[in-house]
């Protein structure tokens, strides 16, 4: 096997992430206790707000908490107190306390791949929060470099590959998000490995660009050993 460069998404590719945000949202819906709106309708309000706020303020648990507070202020049918807003923020703060739960086979597969190729993490979000996740995961030792960016775009991928002197033809982006991992990597001239996750955040879903010969779809992380 000719050595290649493998760039890995982190959240929902290496470890679970969105499930904790979903649990926080479920707690929020119960606390909001709206008389007419269904959880799906409340979620739609949050999605619309997040679509705007992530472009301005970025990602992360605390930004998610602020988004929940804004939705609460907009939808609450009762007087809103500081205690209410503190409780709502608490739903998001507990996300930071969750253990890092690696996907099945991640550690063993990374150990195998690191002995054959150069591995890089490229994740987006709040810098300190993502850095702490990498440290707590216990798998940072397998990676030659970690890149934390505000947004994953074709420009960001080009900058990363140029800075690391990677040959785009021999570089693969591995991730679960069509919007952030797959499409922009392909646009940047890289190859991509799509590993679907059943709980991928709705704002990360979109149609995948089909680029013959440069897109690989696999069912789970361990299947990377069959290709690299």
N, C-alpha and C positions, 0 to 999 in steps of 0.2 A: 504494500500500500504506500503510494507516494504521500509524504506528509502534507497536510493541508492546515489551514487556519479555521478553527471552529469558534464562532462567537455565540454565546448563549444569553438568551433572555433569562431573567431570574424569577420574578413573580409569576406563578402558575406554570412555569416550565421546570425550574429546579425545585421549587417548594410551593406549597399551598399559600394562597394570598386572598383571592376574592371571596372565598367562603367566609372569612372573618368579617369582611365588609357586609356581606349578605346577612350574617347573624346580627350585626349591629343595626342594620336597617330593620330587621324583623322586630328587634327590641324597640326601635324608634316608633314603628307603626302602632305597637301595643300602647306605648306611652302617649302618642298623639290621640289615639282613640277617636278618630273622626267619625261623625255620625252617618255620613253618606258615602264618602270616598272609599273605594276598595284599596287593598294594598297595592294592586297593580296601578291604580290611578295615582296614588301617592308616589309610587316609584317613577311614574312618567314625569311628574313635576320635578322630582329630584334629578332625573336624567337630563331634563331640559336645562336646569340650573347648572349642573356639572359640565355640560357641554360648553357653556359660556365661561364658567369660572376656571376650568382647567387651562384654558387658553391664556388666562390672565395670571392666575396664582399657582398653577401647576398641580401636582398630585401630593399624596401623602395622607396619613391618618388624620392629622390635625386639620388639614384643608377639608377633608371629608366631614369632620365634625362641624366646621363652620358652615358647610353646605347644609347639613342637617338642621343647624340652628336657623338658617334662613328659611328653610322649608317650614319649620315649626312656626316661625313668626308669620309666615304667609298663610298657613292652613289652620292654625290652632283656633278652636272655637271657644276658648276660655281665656281669662286674663293671664298674661305671660309674666312670670316673675324671673328674677335672676336665678332662683333655684331651678326653675324649669330649664333654662338655657345651660346651666351647669350639668344637669342630669343628661341632657341631650349630648353635650360634649363628652360626657363620661362614656357613652356608648362607643364613641370613636377612640377614646383614650385606651379602652380595654383591648383594642386591636394590637396596640404596641406591646401588651403583656403576653400575647399568645406565643407559644413555643414555635420554633421553626420546624415545620413538618415537611421533610424532604419527600419528593415524589418517589414512587417505588423504583428501586434500582439505580437511583441517581448516583450515590456515592461509589458503588462498584463500577458503574459505567464510566464515570469521570476518571476513576483511577486507571481503567483500561485505556481510555482515549488519551489521557495525559502522557502515557508512555509512548504514544505514537504520533501525536500532533500537538501543536500549540493551541491552548485554550484561553479564551477571553470572555469575561462577563461584560455585557452591555445592558444596563438597566436604566429605567427612567423613574423620576420621582424626587422626593425631598432628599437632598444629598446625605445628611446625617442619618436619616432613617434607613435609607438603602445601604449605606455603609455598615450600619449596625447589624442589619439582617445578614449581610455577607459574613461578618465576623462571627455572629451567633450560629450560623449554619454549619460551621465546622468543615466546609468544603473549599474554603478560599485557597487552600494550599495547592489545589489542582490547576489554578489559573495563573498565567503569566502576567495578566493585567486585568484591571477592573475599571470600567468606564461608566460613570453615572451622569446622565444627560437630562436636560429639562424635557426634551421631546425627542422621540426617535423618528427621524426623517431621513430621506435619501442623502441630504447634505451632511447630517450627523454621521451616517455610515461611511460616506466618502472621506470625511475628516478623520474618522477612526482608522480606516484602512491606510490612508496616506501617512498618518502619524506613526503607525506601526509597521509601515513598509510591507503591507500585505498585497499579494497579487490577487485582484478581484476574482479571477478565474479559478483560483484555488482557495477561495474563502467562502464559508458557509455560515449563514445566520440561522440559528436554531431557536424556535419559539412557538408559542401558542396563539399569538395575536396576529390576525391578518392585517390589521390596521398599522400596528407598530413594529412588528417583527418581520413579516413576510413581504408585503407589497413594497415598502420603502427600501428594503434590502435589494430586492429584484430591480427596482428603479435605479439603484446606485450601481448596478452592474455586478452584484454579488449573486451567489447561489443561496438557496434557502431550504430549510427543513421545517415542515409544518407538523407540529405535534398537537392535535386538537385537545382542548380541555373542556369537559362538559359544563364548567361553571365560569367560562371566560366572561369578563365584564362586557355588558352589552355595547358600551361605547367603543370597545376594541374589535367589534365584529363588522366585517364588510366582505364583499366578494373578493376572492383571491385572484390575483393576476396569474394567468396561465402562461408560463414561459417554458417552452419545451426544452428539456435537458438541463434546466437550472432549478427546478422545483421538485423536491422530494417530500412525499407525504407518508408518515409512519404512524402507527397506532399508539406507541408508548416510547418512553425515554430509552428503555433498554434495547430497543430495536436499532439504535444508533450503532451498536457494535457490529451489526450485520453489514453496515455500509461504510464505516470508517475504521 
